[in-house]
Amino acid sequence: MAPRAVSFPPGATEDTPMFVISVAAELSGLHAQTLRTYDRMGLVSPGRTPGGGRRYSLRDISLLREVQRLSQEEGVNLAGIKRIIELEQQVAQLRAQVAELHEQLAAAHAAAEQAAAMVHASYRRDLVPFRRPETALVVWRPERRRRWRR
């Protein structure tokens, strides 16, 4: 069964919860009871309606397909799949944090360069006389101490 193409309503994204459990089960190729089990285990956390009904997003459907792939093709148990999902989410968060820090660093560099340019622009442009101090070389030769003999 080939996945159906999904068009989003205006303002919706792949994270917008919009599919009831029966549609999500059909799109993911899993049974609705399997989706409920995965929800209880924390593998997939669909959105909820005010009445408590599950609403799956397109991202949830992709995650369900990945859970099925890992389980059937790779032979990973559900506890291992949960750990893989947690680690992938952590990596995604860390990548976002690194990207944010890169942006902050670039902004700080730009601000520092702008501040340096302003300081350089504020320098007076007229010449100020400056006399170089004269230098001399002095050689020190210590005197020999005389030893007194008794």
Residue frames relative to the residue before (quaternion, step in Angstrom):
aa qw qx qy qz dx dy dz
M 1.0000 0.0000 0.0000 0.0000 0.00 0.00 0.00
A 0.2913 -0.7691 0.5490 0.1490 3.59 -0.65 1.12
P 0.5082 -0.6459 0.4615 0.3340 3.60 -1.00 0.77
R 0.4554 -0.6809 0.5091 0.2639 3.51 -1.13 0.75
A 0.4824 -0.6225 0.5238 0.3246 3.53 -1.20 0.57
V 0.1759 -0.7931 0.5787 0.0716 3.56 -0.92 0.93
S 0.1520 -0.7587 0.6250 0.1037 3.55 -0.92 0.92
F 0.4089 -0.7350 0.4964 0.2149 3.53 -0.95 0.93
P 0.4711 -0.6157 0.5358 0.3344 3.56 -1.13 0.58
P 0.6609 -0.4997 0.3519 0.4356 3.64 -1.14 0.38
G 0.8166 0.2349 -0.2061 0.4853 3.56 -0.93 1.00
A 0.5969 0.5684 -0.3681 0.4304 3.61 1.23 -0.14
T 0.1726 -0.7573 0.6216 0.1015 3.55 -1.24 0.59
E 0.6962 -0.4504 0.3282 0.4525 3.57 -1.25 -0.11
D 0.6567 0.4905 -0.3132 0.4797 3.60 1.25 -0.19
T 0.5120 0.6503 -0.4208 0.3713 3.60 1.25 -0.11
P 0.3507 -0.7327 0.5364 0.2291 3.61 -0.67 1.05
M 0.1444 0.8297 -0.5244 0.1254 3.59 -0.56 1.11
F 0.6938 0.4721 -0.2841 0.4638 3.63 1.16 -0.35
V 0.3955 -0.6778 0.5629 0.2593 3.57 -0.95 0.90
I 0.7083 -0.5022 0.2896 0.4028 3.55 -1.23 0.45
S 0.6441 0.5248 -0.3452 0.4365 3.62 0.95 -0.72
V 0.6587 0.4824 -0.3056 0.4900 3.60 1.00 -0.78
A 0.6412 0.5164 -0.3255 0.4650 3.59 0.97 -0.83
A 0.6326 0.5229 -0.3341 0.4634 3.59 1.01 -0.77
E 0.6668 0.4930 -0.3045 0.4687 3.58 0.93 -0.85
L 0.6800 0.4942 -0.2963 0.4535 3.59 0.91 -0.89
S 0.7287 0.4207 -0.2439 0.4822 3.59 1.02 -0.74
G 0.4397 -0.7065 0.4533 0.3196 3.58 1.20 -0.34
L 0.5878 0.5522 -0.3675 0.4631 3.57 1.23 0.43
H 0.5514 -0.5815 0.4745 0.3642 3.56 -1.29 0.27
A 0.6086 -0.5790 0.3992 0.3675 3.59 -1.12 0.68
Q 0.6313 0.5308 -0.3394 0.4522 3.60 1.03 -0.72
T 0.6058 0.5402 -0.3478 0.4692 3.59 1.11 -0.67
L 0.6370 0.5206 -0.3260 0.4657 3.60 0.99 -0.79
R 0.6387 0.5151 -0.3252 0.4701 3.58 1.01 -0.80
T 0.6436 0.5203 -0.3143 0.4652 3.58 1.00 -0.84
Y 0.6611 0.4998 -0.3067 0.4681 3.58 0.91 -0.91
D 0.6210 0.5276 -0.3384 0.4706 3.59 1.09 -0.70
R 0.6615 0.5041 -0.3096 0.4608 3.62 0.88 -0.90
M 0.6929 0.4743 -0.2713 0.4705 3.59 1.04 -0.79
G 0.4830 -0.6814 0.4284 0.3449 3.58 1.22 -0.32
L 0.3946 0.7162 -0.4892 0.3034 3.60 1.21 0.31
V 0.7693 0.0603 -0.0039 0.6361 3.55 1.05 -0.85
S 0.1218 -0.7993 0.5866 0.0461 3.57 -0.87 0.94
P 0.1395 -0.8177 0.5531 0.0780 3.60 0.02 1.23
G 0.5842 -0.5488 0.4514 0.3921 3.53 -1.28 0.31
R 0.3022 -0.7470 0.5635 0.1819 3.56 -1.26 0.28
T 0.4193 -0.6549 0.5643 0.2771 3.52 -1.20 0.64
P 0.6689 -0.4726 0.3500 0.4546 3.63 -1.17 0.18
G 0.6841 0.4716 -0.2863 0.4771 3.61 1.14 -0.57
G 0.6065 -0.5935 0.3398 0.4056 3.61 1.28 -0.02
G 0.4765 0.6736 -0.4480 0.3442 3.61 1.22 0.02
R 0.4803 -0.6710 0.4870 0.2860 3.54 -1.10 0.71
R 0.0389 -0.7581 0.6504 0.0286 3.54 -1.13 0.77
Y 0.2133 -0.8044 0.5502 0.0688 3.54 -0.61 1.23
S 0.3240 -0.7182 0.5847 0.1933 3.55 -1.11 0.77
L 0.6643 -0.4756 0.3766 0.4367 3.55 -1.28 0.14
R 0.6085 0.5381 -0.3491 0.4672 3.60 1.11 -0.64
D 0.6253 0.5297 -0.3320 0.4671 3.59 1.05 -0.76
I 0.6363 0.5248 -0.3245 0.4630 3.59 0.98 -0.85
S 0.6460 0.5088 -0.3191 0.4711 3.61 0.96 -0.84
L 0.6495 0.5118 -0.3121 0.4678 3.56 1.00 -0.83
L 0.6274 0.5274 -0.3352 0.4646 3.60 1.00 -0.76
R 0.6465 0.5108 -0.3149 0.4711 3.58 0.98 -0.80
E 0.6502 0.5088 -0.3121 0.4700 3.58 1.03 -0.80
V 0.6137 0.5322 -0.3435 0.4713 3.59 1.03 -0.76
Q 0.6626 0.4990 -0.3033 0.4690 3.56 0.91 -0.91
R 0.6491 0.5201 -0.3186 0.4547 3.61 0.94 -0.84
L 0.6717 0.4950 -0.3005 0.4620 3.57 0.86 -0.97
S 0.6755 0.5011 -0.2921 0.4553 3.55 0.97 -0.84
Q 0.7761 0.3789 -0.2017 0.4619 3.57 0.73 -1.04
E 0.7644 0.3814 -0.2145 0.4735 3.60 0.81 -0.93
E 0.7680 0.3572 -0.1870 0.4976 3.58 0.95 -0.84
G 0.4006 -0.7488 0.4506 0.2752 3.60 1.23 -0.30
V 0.3849 0.7197 -0.4901 0.3060 3.59 1.16 0.51
N 0.4042 -0.7035 0.5179 0.2711 3.60 -0.91 0.84
L 0.6951 -0.5140 0.3073 0.3978 3.58 -1.24 0.41
A 0.6110 0.5320 -0.3577 0.4645 3.62 1.07 -0.62
G 0.6516 0.5041 -0.3055 0.4774 3.57 1.02 -0.78
I 0.6346 0.5240 -0.3243 0.4664 3.56 1.04 -0.80
K 0.6318 0.5269 -0.3354 0.4589 3.57 0.98 -0.82
R 0.6627 0.5005 -0.3039 0.4670 3.60 0.95 -0.86
I 0.6241 0.5311 -0.3340 0.4656 3.59 1.02 -0.79
I 0.6576 0.5071 -0.3078 0.4644 3.58 0.92 -0.91
E 0.6464 0.5193 -0.3190 0.4591 3.59 0.94 -0.88
L 0.6785 0.4893 -0.2919 0.4637 3.58 0.90 -0.91
E 0.6407 0.5126 -0.3276 0.4684 3.60 1.01 -0.76
Q 0.6395 0.5057 -0.3243 0.4797 3.58 1.04 -0.74
Q 0.6383 0.5198 -0.3219 0.4677 3.58 1.01 -0.79
V 0.6376 0.5149 -0.3235 0.4729 3.60 0.98 -0.82
A 0.6505 0.5141 -0.3188 0.4593 3.60 0.94 -0.85
Q 0.6485 0.5044 -0.3145 0.4756 3.59 1.00 -0.80
L 0.6662 0.4985 -0.3051 0.4633 3.59 0.93 -0.86
R 0.6294 0.5204 -0.3384 0.4675 3.59 1.02 -0.72
A 0.6418 0.5087 -0.3219 0.4751 3.57 0.99 -0.82
Q 0.6494 0.5151 -0.3118 0.4645 3.58 1.00 -0.82
V 0.6420 0.5111 -0.3205 0.4732 3.59 0.97 -0.82
A 0.6458 0.5134 -0.3218 0.4645 3.59 0.96 -0.86
E 0.6489 0.5090 -0.3140 0.4703 3.59 0.99 -0.81
L 0.6612 0.4994 -0.3072 0.4681 3.59 0.97 -0.83
H 0.6092 0.5353 -0.3482 0.4702 3.60 1.08 -0.68
E 0.6475 0.5095 -0.3171 0.4696 3.58 0.97 -0.83
Q 0.6546 0.5046 -0.3105 0.4695 3.58 0.94 -0.87
L 0.6531 0.5127 -0.3131 0.4611 3.58 0.96 -0.83
A 0.6454 0.5087 -0.3188 0.4723 3.57 0.97 -0.84
A 0.6495 0.5068 -0.3148 0.4714 3.59 0.99 -0.80
A 0.6468 0.5100 -0.3187 0.4691 3.60 1.00 -0.79
H 0.6350 0.5155 -0.3282 0.4725 3.60 1.00 -0.79
A 0.6578 0.5071 -0.3112 0.4620 3.56 0.92 -0.89
A 0.6563 0.5026 -0.3109 0.4691 3.60 0.98 -0.83
A 0.6497 0.5080 -0.3184 0.4673 3.60 0.99 -0.79
E 0.6537 0.4998 -0.3167 0.4718 3.59 0.95 -0.80
Q 0.6436 0.5107 -0.3225 0.4700 3.56 1.02 -0.78
A 0.6488 0.5094 -0.3178 0.4676 3.60 0.96 -0.82
A 0.6480 0.5061 -0.3178 0.4722 3.59 0.97 -0.84
A 0.6430 0.5165 -0.3232 0.4641 3.58 0.99 -0.80
M 0.6467 0.5100 -0.3251 0.4648 3.59 1.01 -0.74
V 0.6355 0.5164 -0.3287 0.4706 3.60 1.01 -0.77
H 0.6667 0.4912 -0.3048 0.4704 3.57 0.90 -0.89
A 0.6516 0.5152 -0.3191 0.4562 3.59 1.00 -0.73
S 0.6700 0.5120 -0.3053 0.4425 3.57 1.14 -0.56
Y 0.4545 0.6817 -0.4620 0.3395 3.61 1.22 -0.15
R 0.4719 -0.6407 0.5190 0.3121 3.55 -1.12 0.70
R 0.3530 -0.7709 0.5006 0.1746 3.50 -0.96 0.85
D 0.5690 0.5830 -0.4115 0.4087 3.64 1.17 -0.13
L 0.5252 -0.6514 0.4558 0.3034 3.55 -1.20 0.56
V 0.1829 -0.7567 0.6203 0.0961 3.51 -1.05 0.78
P 0.4269 -0.7037 0.4910 0.2855 3.62 -0.71 1.01
F 0.0225 -0.7873 0.6152 -0.0336 3.49 -1.02 0.84
R 0.1839 -0.7844 0.5857 0.0886 3.53 -0.69 1.06
R 0.3778 -0.7282 0.5279 0.2199 3.50 -0.75 1.06
P 0.4485 -0.6743 0.4997 0.3074 3.58 -0.86 0.78
E 0.4444 -0.6803 0.5092 0.2837 3.48 -1.05 0.76
T 0.2120 -0.7791 0.5789 0.1134 3.48 -1.00 0.78
A 0.1042 -0.7788 0.6167 0.0479 3.52 -1.13 0.64
L 0.3307 -0.7192 0.5768 0.2017 3.46 -1.17 0.61
V 0.0737 -0.7878 0.6116 0.0023 3.52 -0.75 1.08
V 0.1963 -0.7656 0.6038 0.1032 3.52 -0.89 1.02
W 0.2193 -0.7858 0.5695 0.1002 3.52 -0.73 1.01
R 0.0163 -0.7768 0.6292 -0.0209 3.49 -0.82 1.05
P 0.2971 -0.7803 0.5178 0.1862 3.54 -0.35 1.12
E 0.4579 -0.6612 0.5168 0.2936 3.50 -1.09 0.70
R 0.4636 -0.6598 0.5078 0.3032 3.47 -1.15 0.68
R 0.4051 -0.7025 0.5294 0.2492 3.47 -0.96 0.80
R 0.3477 -0.7233 0.5554 0.2179 3.44 -0.99 0.78
R 0.2754 -0.7433 0.5844 0.1734 3.47 -0.96 0.87
W 0.3163 -0.7417 0.5647 0.1759 3.48 -0.85 0.92
R 0.1975 -0.7685 0.5975 0.1159 3.45 -0.89 0.94
R 0.2600 -0.7644 0.5695 0.1540 3.48 -1.09 0.65
